[in-house]
Amino acid sequence: MSDNVVVCIVKPAVALQLGDAKTDTSRPGVSVIDVTFPQCQAVKVQEISFKNYYTAFLKVRLLRRNPSNKEGASKWVTCLRSHRLMPNPHTEGGSQDYFSIYRQQMLIEPDDVTSIRFILQQPSSTWLNFTLEDIKIHQCVSEDSERDIPPWFSHLTPVDQPPNLHGLPDPQTVSSSIQQMWALTEVMQTHQTAAPIGRFDVDGCYDVNLLSYT
């Protein structure tokens, strides 16, 4: 998931009621959530992420601005059709999972988008309510974003490029020297006597000259 989240306005879900909403007591199975951007900002969408809440199928439509049109006319287009969020609408599976819809999954290129419409469907009457939560729109990184790259990133050594070892000793010579030192240490430990040496002990006797009178 990318971090380029766009500031947007998520409107409350609106249920689409068939027939007379006052006399028809059946629960509507379709809701609509509209997402707009401040000041009619046009966004190049990279990813749409959200948390599901008992929505079985999802359809996404985009209001795209036509840059070639001098009048700036916009047109609604469908970028995702009947995307399944719950494997079985009557069971809990996928009902509260997080989802991401990436640019590559969309039917059209989501460029110059000024508004997004989510059409939610839940054919099962098991659930009283269904919606989408925590909706986030992620935009594409601009091509001229090299200035945002930290300076140390350009100094990293590529994986396929060997490091510069100029001025360092030969690894083979260092390895040979370490092996010789290790062998010498082993020899010294082997011939080391286990008998303790006293401070004034000379060949098993005390040297009178080394003793101090108190």
Secondary structure, DSSP 8 states (H G I E B T S, - for coil): --S-B---EE---EE---S-TTT--S---EEEEEEE-GGG--B-EEEEEEEEES--EEEEEEEEE-TT-TT--EEEEEEEEEEES-SSTTSSTTTT-EEEEEGGGSSS---SEEEEEEEEE---SS-S--EEEEEEEEE---TTGGGGS-GGGGG---TTS----TTS--HHHHHHHHHHHHHHHHHHHHH---S---SSEETTEE-GGG----
